Amino acid sequence: MEENHADILIIDEAHRLRAKSTPRVPLIERPLISQIEEIILASRVVILFADENQIISPDEVGEPEIIRHAASKLGTQYQEYIPLI
């Protein structure tokens, strides 16, 4: 997918994101970056809904710190909102 292909990308259950995408394509065509980086690059604005208390499997990497790191690595603006519950 080309960069900024979409205007807005909304991901629910973002805590279920994996370290790497594993599409069913030949190895040579698979992305070399993390799934979070793929998502950030795919859209101008990305909204992620994540609950780090619901991470089920060790290969799920949707923790805020990992998302923050990916945004910083790519030089993108990052804003986090925490519900007042």
C-alpha positions as CSV (number, residue, x, y, z in Angstrom):
1,M,0.0,0.0,0.0
2,E,1.3,3.5,-0.8
3,E,1.9,6.0,1.9
4,N,-1.1,8.2,2.9
5,H,-3.4,6.1,0.7
6,A,-6.4,6.8,3.0
7,D,-7.4,10.1,4.7
8,I,-8.5,8.5,8.0
9,L,-7.9,5.0,9.3
10,I,-9.8,3.9,12.4
11,I,-8.6,0.7,14.1
12,D,-10.7,-0.8,16.9
13,E,-9.1,-3.5,19.1
14,A,-5.6,-2.1,18.3
15,H,-4.2,-3.9,21.3
16,R,-4.5,-7.0,19.1
17,L,-2.0,-5.7,16.5
18,R,0.8,-8.1,15.7
19,A,4.5,-7.4,15.5
20,K,4.6,-8.1,11.8
21,S,1.9,-8.6,9.1
22,T,1.9,-12.1,7.7
23,P,0.0,-11.8,4.4
24,R,-0.3,-15.0,2.3
25,V,2.1,-13.8,-0.3
26,P,5.7,-14.9,-1.2
27,L,8.2,-14.0,1.5
28,I,9.9,-11.5,-0.8
29,E,6.7,-9.4,-1.0
30,R,6.1,-9.3,2.7
31,P,6.5,-6.0,4.5
32,L,9.8,-5.4,6.3
33,I,8.4,-3.0,8.9
34,S,6.1,-3.5,11.8
35,Q,2.3,-3.8,11.4
36,I,1.9,-0.6,13.4
37,E,4.3,1.2,11.1
38,E,2.4,-0.1,8.1
39,I,-0.8,1.3,9.5
40,I,0.7,4.7,10.4
41,L,2.1,5.1,6.9
42,A,-1.1,4.0,5.2
43,S,-3.1,7.1,6.2
44,R,-2.9,10.8,7.0
45,V,-4.7,10.3,10.3
46,V,-4.8,7.1,12.3
47,I,-7.1,6.5,15.2
48,L,-6.3,3.5,17.4
49,F,-8.6,2.2,20.1
50,A,-6.5,0.0,22.4
51,D,-7.0,-1.5,25.8
52,E,-3.6,-2.9,27.0
53,N,-5.4,-4.9,29.6
54,Q,-7.0,-7.1,26.9
55,I,-3.8,-8.3,25.2
56,I,-4.3,-12.0,24.9
57,S,-1.3,-13.4,23.1
58,P,2.5,-12.7,23.4
59,D,2.7,-11.7,19.7
60,E,0.1,-8.9,20.2
61,V,2.0,-5.6,20.4
62,G,-0.7,-2.9,20.6
63,E,0.7,-1.4,23.8
64,P,0.8,2.4,24.0
65,E,4.6,2.5,24.4
66,I,5.1,0.5,21.2
67,I,2.7,2.7,19.3
68,R,4.4,5.8,20.7
69,H,7.8,4.4,19.6
70,A,6.6,3.6,16.1
71,A,5.1,7.1,15.7
72,S,8.4,8.7,16.9
73,K,10.5,6.5,14.6
74,L,8.5,7.6,11.6
75,G,8.5,11.3,12.7
76,T,4.7,11.5,12.9
77,Q,2.6,13.5,15.4
78,Y,1.2,11.4,18.2
79,Q,-1.6,12.3,20.6
80,E,-2.9,10.0,23.3
81,Y,-6.2,10.3,25.0
82,I,-7.0,8.4,28.2
83,P,-10.6,8.0,29.2
84,L,-11.6,9.5,32.5
85,I,-13.2,6.4,34.1
